[in-house]
């Protein structure tokens, strides 16, 4: 498992995430529960089938969540698939929106890598 190969996640950030989550991620049913625990998902408030608000919950972010957010912020100027995703999300909803969305994507990649014991193989969109 080579977590340092994921774009934006440095060795220090990977160690920070690993110390808070551990190597056994089976306590979370799936990646959605993991992302919710990290507070990297919107709190959709709906009434009558209409979306009223989708702000992130106001609880304190843990060390792993902060590491994923820092990693997401570091890919915004990079020339790879996550950098492109960050820029698309930034044009859609602003910088905070893009950081949360990209951090969520990084957390899902991390969860799948640790649970599946696989390396990260990015999709090259330029080929």
MODELLER restraints for C-alpha pairs under 7 A, 6 or more apart:
rsr = mdl.restraints
at = mdl.atoms
rsr.add(forms.Gaussian(group=physical.xy_distance, feature=features.Distance(at['CA:1:A'], at['CA:117:A']), mean=6.02, stdev=0.5))
rsr.add(forms.Gaussian(group=physical.xy_distance, feature=features.Distance(at['CA:1:A'], at['CA:118:A']), mean=5.94, stdev=0.5))
rsr.add(forms.Gaussian(group=physical.xy_distance, feature=features.Distance(at['CA:1:A'], at['CA:119:A']), mean=5.48, stdev=0.5))
rsr.add(forms.Gaussian(group=physical.xy_distance, feature=features.Distance(at['CA:2:A'], at['CA:119:A']), mean=5.88, stdev=0.5))
rsr.add(forms.Gaussian(group=physical.xy_distance, feature=features.Distance(at['CA:3:A'], at['CA:14:A']), mean=6.61, stdev=0.5))
rsr.add(forms.Gaussian(group=physical.xy_distance, feature=features.Distance(at['CA:4:A'], at['CA:10:A']), mean=5.73, stdev=0.5))
rsr.add(forms.Gaussian(group=physical.xy_distance, feature=features.Distance(at['CA:4:A'], at['CA:11:A']), mean=5.65, stdev=0.5))
rsr.add(forms.Gaussian(group=physical.xy_distance, feature=features.Distance(at['CA:4:A'], at['CA:14:A']), mean=6.89, stdev=0.5))
rsr.add(forms.Gaussian(group=physical.xy_distance, feature=features.Distance(at['CA:5:A'], at['CA:120:A']), mean=6.71, stdev=0.5))
rsr.add(forms.Gaussian(group=physical.xy_distance, feature=features.Distance(at['CA:6:A'], at['CA:120:A']), mean=6.28, stdev=0.5))
rsr.add(forms.Gaussian(group=physical.xy_distance, feature=features.Distance(at['CA:7:A'], at['CA:75:A']), mean=6.84, stdev=0.5))
rsr.add(forms.Gaussian(group=physical.xy_distance, feature=features.Distance(at['CA:8:A'], at['CA:71:A']), mean=4.47, stdev=0.5))
rsr.add(forms.Gaussian(group=physical.xy_distance, feature=features.Distance(at['CA:8:A'], at['CA:72:A']), mean=6.39, stdev=0.5))
rsr.add(forms.Gaussian(group=physical.xy_distance, feature=features.Distance(at['CA:8:A'], at['CA:74:A']), mean=5.64, stdev=0.5))
rsr.add(forms.Gaussian(group=physical.xy_distance, feature=features.Distance(at['CA:8:A'], at['CA:75:A']), mean=5.46, stdev=0.5))
rsr.add(forms.Gaussian(group=physical.xy_distance, feature=features.Distance(at['CA:9:A'], at['CA:71:A']), mean=5.20, stdev=0.5))
rsr.add(forms.Gaussian(group=physical.xy_distance, feature=features.Distance(at['CA:13:A'], at['CA:67:A']), mean=5.43, stdev=0.5))
rsr.add(forms.Gaussian(group=physical.xy_distance, feature=features.Distance(at['CA:16:A'], at['CA:63:A']), mean=6.72, stdev=0.5))
rsr.add(forms.Gaussian(group=physical.xy_distance, feature=features.Distance(at['CA:16:A'], at['CA:64:A']), mean=6.22, stdev=0.5))
rsr.add(forms.Gaussian(group=physical.xy_distance, feature=features.Distance(at['CA:17:A'], at['CA:64:A']), mean=4.45, stdev=0.5))
rsr.add(forms.Gaussian(group=physical.xy_distance, feature=features.Distance(at['CA:17:A'], at['CA:67:A']), mean=6.78, stdev=0.5))
rsr.add(forms.Gaussian(group=physical.xy_distance, feature=features.Distance(at['CA:20:A'], at['CA:64:A']), mean=6.22, stdev=0.5))
rsr.add(forms.Gaussian(group=physical.xy_distance, feature=features.Distance(at['CA:23:A'], at['CA:114:A']), mean=6.95, stdev=0.5))
rsr.add(forms.Gaussian(group=physical.xy_distance, feature=features.Distance(at['CA:25:A'], at['CA:115:A']), mean=6.62, stdev=0.5))
rsr.add(forms.Gaussian(group=physical.xy_distance, feature=features.Distance(at['CA:28:A'], at['CA:34:A']), mean=5.69, stdev=0.5))
rsr.add(forms.Gaussian(group=physical.xy_distance, feature=features.Distance(at['CA:31:A'], at['CA:108:A']), mean=5.72, stdev=0.5))
rsr.add(forms.Gaussian(group=physical.xy_distance, feature=features.Distance(at['CA:31:A'], at['CA:111:A']), mean=6.21, stdev=0.5))
rsr.add(forms.Gaussian(group=physical.xy_distance, feature=features.Distance(at['CA:35:A'], at['CA:41:A']), mean=6.48, stdev=0.5))
rsr.add(forms.Gaussian(group=physical.xy_distance, feature=features.Distance(at['CA:35:A'], at['CA:104:A']), mean=6.36, stdev=0.5))
rsr.add(forms.Gaussian(group=physical.xy_distance, feature=features.Distance(at['CA:35:A'], at['CA:107:A']), mean=6.57, stdev=0.5))
rsr.add(forms.Gaussian(group=physical.xy_distance, feature=features.Distance(at['CA:38:A'], at['CA:65:A']), mean=5.24, stdev=0.5))
rsr.add(forms.Gaussian(group=physical.xy_distance, feature=features.Distance(at['CA:39:A'], at['CA:57:A']), mean=6.90, stdev=0.5))
rsr.add(forms.Gaussian(group=physical.xy_distance, feature=features.Distance(at['CA:39:A'], at['CA:61:A']), mean=6.80, stdev=0.5))
rsr.add(forms.Gaussian(group=physical.xy_distance, feature=features.Distance(at['CA:40:A'], at['CA:100:A']), mean=5.83, stdev=0.5))
rsr.add(forms.Gaussian(group=physical.xy_distance, feature=features.Distance(at['CA:40:A'], at['CA:103:A']), mean=6.94, stdev=0.5))
rsr.add(forms.Gaussian(group=physical.xy_distance, feature=features.Distance(at['CA:40:A'], at['CA:104:A']), mean=5.53, stdev=0.5))
rsr.add(forms.Gaussian(group=physical.xy_distance, feature=features.Distance(at['CA:41:A'], at['CA:56:A']), mean=6.29, stdev=0.5))
rsr.add(forms.Gaussian(group=physical.xy_distance, feature=features.Distance(at['CA:42:A'], at['CA:54:A']), mean=5.18, stdev=0.5))
rsr.add(forms.Gaussian(group=physical.xy_distance, feature=features.Distance(at['CA:42:A'], at['CA:55:A']), mean=5.41, stdev=0.5))
rsr.add(forms.Gaussian(group=physical.xy_distance, feature=features.Distance(at['CA:42:A'], at['CA:56:A']), mean=4.58, stdev=0.5))
rsr.add(forms.Gaussian(group=physical.xy_distance, feature=features.Distance(at['CA:43:A'], at['CA:54:A']), mean=5.07, stdev=0.5))
rsr.add(forms.Gaussian(group=physical.xy_distance, feature=features.Distance(at['CA:43:A'], at['CA:55:A']), mean=5.55, stdev=0.5))
rsr.add(forms.Gaussian(group=physical.xy_distance, feature=features.Distance(at['CA:43:A'], at['CA:56:A']), mean=5.43, stdev=0.5))
rsr.add(forms.Gaussian(group=physical.xy_distance, feature=features.Distance(at['CA:43:A'], at['CA:57:A']), mean=6.05, stdev=0.5))
rsr.add(forms.Gaussian(group=physical.xy_distance, feature=features.Distance(at['CA:44:A'], at['CA:51:A']), mean=6.83, stdev=0.5))
rsr.add(forms.Gaussian(group=physical.xy_distance, feature=features.Distance(at['CA:44:A'], at['CA:53:A']), mean=5.83, stdev=0.5))
rsr.add(forms.Gaussian(group=physical.xy_distance, feature=features.Distance(at['CA:44:A'], at['CA:54:A']), mean=4.28, stdev=0.5))
rsr.add(forms.Gaussian(group=physical.xy_distance, feature=features.Distance(at['CA:45:A'], at['CA:51:A']), mean=6.03, stdev=0.5))
rsr.add(forms.Gaussian(group=physical.xy_distance, feature=features.Distance(at['CA:45:A'], at['CA:52:A']), mean=5.57, stdev=0.5))
rsr.add(forms.Gaussian(group=physical.xy_distance, feature=features.Distance(at['CA:45:A'], at['CA:53:A']), mean=5.19, stdev=0.5))
rsr.add(forms.Gaussian(group=physical.xy_distance, feature=features.Distance(at['CA:45:A'], at['CA:54:A']), mean=6.19, stdev=0.5))
rsr.add(forms.Gaussian(group=physical.xy_distance, feature=features.Distance(at['CA:46:A'], at['CA:52:A']), mean=5.51, stdev=0.5))
rsr.add(forms.Gaussian(group=physical.xy_distance, feature=features.Distance(at['CA:68:A'], at['CA:103:A']), mean=5.05, stdev=0.5))
rsr.add(forms.Gaussian(group=physical.xy_distance, feature=features.Distance(at['CA:68:A'], at['CA:106:A']), mean=6.70, stdev=0.5))
rsr.add(forms.Gaussian(group=physical.xy_distance, feature=features.Distance(at['CA:68:A'], at['CA:107:A']), mean=6.70, stdev=0.5))
rsr.add(forms.Gaussian(group=physical.xy_distance, feature=features.Distance(at['CA:69:A'], at['CA:99:A']), mean=6.04, stdev=0.5))
rsr.add(forms.Gaussian(group=physical.xy_distance, feature=features.Distance(at['CA:69:A'], at['CA:100:A']), mean=6.66, stdev=0.5))
rsr.add(forms.Gaussian(group=physical.xy_distance, feature=features.Distance(at['CA:69:A'], at['CA:103:A']), mean=5.09, stdev=0.5))
rsr.add(forms.Gaussian(group=physical.xy_distance, feature=features.Distance(at['CA:72:A'], at['CA:99:A']), mean=5.57, stdev=0.5))
rsr.add(forms.Gaussian(group=physical.xy_distance, feature=features.Distance(at['CA:72:A'], at['CA:102:A']), mean=5.34, stdev=0.5))
rsr.add(forms.Gaussian(group=physical.xy_distance, feature=features.Distance(at['CA:72:A'], at['CA:103:A']), mean=5.03, stdev=0.5))
rsr.add(forms.Gaussian(group=physical.xy_distance, feature=features.Distance(at['CA:73:A'], at['CA:99:A']), mean=5.88, stdev=0.5))
rsr.add(forms.Gaussian(group=physical.xy_distance, feature=features.Distance(at['CA:75:A'], at['CA:82:A']), mean=6.60, stdev=0.5))
rsr.add(forms.Gaussian(group=physical.xy_distance, feature=features.Distance(at['CA:75:A'], at['CA:83:A']), mean=5.05, stdev=0.5))
rsr.add(forms.Gaussian(group=physical.xy_distance, feature=features.Distance(at['CA:76:A'], at['CA:83:A']), mean=4.84, stdev=0.5))
rsr.add(forms.Gaussian(group=physical.xy_distance, feature=features.Distance(at['CA:76:A'], at['CA:86:A']), mean=5.65, stdev=0.5))
rsr.add(forms.Gaussian(group=physical.xy_distance, feature=features.Distance(at['CA:76:A'], at['CA:87:A']), mean=6.43, stdev=0.5))
rsr.add(forms.Gaussian(group=physical.xy_distance, feature=features.Distance(at['CA:77:A'], at['CA:83:A']), mean=6.14, stdev=0.5))
rsr.add(forms.Gaussian(group=physical.xy_distance, feature=features.Distance(at['CA:86:A'], at['CA:98:A']), mean=5.47, stdev=0.5))
rsr.add(forms.Gaussian(group=physical.xy_distance, feature=features.Distance(at['CA:86:A'], at['CA:102:A']), mean=5.94, stdev=0.5))
rsr.add(forms.Gaussian(group=physical.xy_distance, feature=features.Distance(at['CA:89:A'], at['CA:97:A']), mean=6.81, stdev=0.5))
rsr.add(forms.Gaussian(group=physical.xy_distance, feature=features.Distance(at['CA:89:A'], at['CA:98:A']), mean=4.74, stdev=0.5))
rsr.add(forms.Gaussian(group=physical.xy_distance, feature=features.Distance(at['CA:90:A'], at['CA:97:A']), mean=6.64, stdev=0.5))
rsr.add(forms.Gaussian(group=physical.xy_distance, feature=features.Distance(at['CA:90:A'], at['CA:98:A']), mean=4.80, stdev=0.5))
rsr.add(forms.Gaussian(group=physical.xy_distance, feature=features.Distance(at['CA:113:A'], at['CA:119:A']), mean=6.21, stdev=0.5))
rsr.add(forms.Gaussian(group=physical.xy_distance, feature=features.Distance(at['CA:113:A'], at['CA:120:A']), mean=6.80, stdev=0.5))
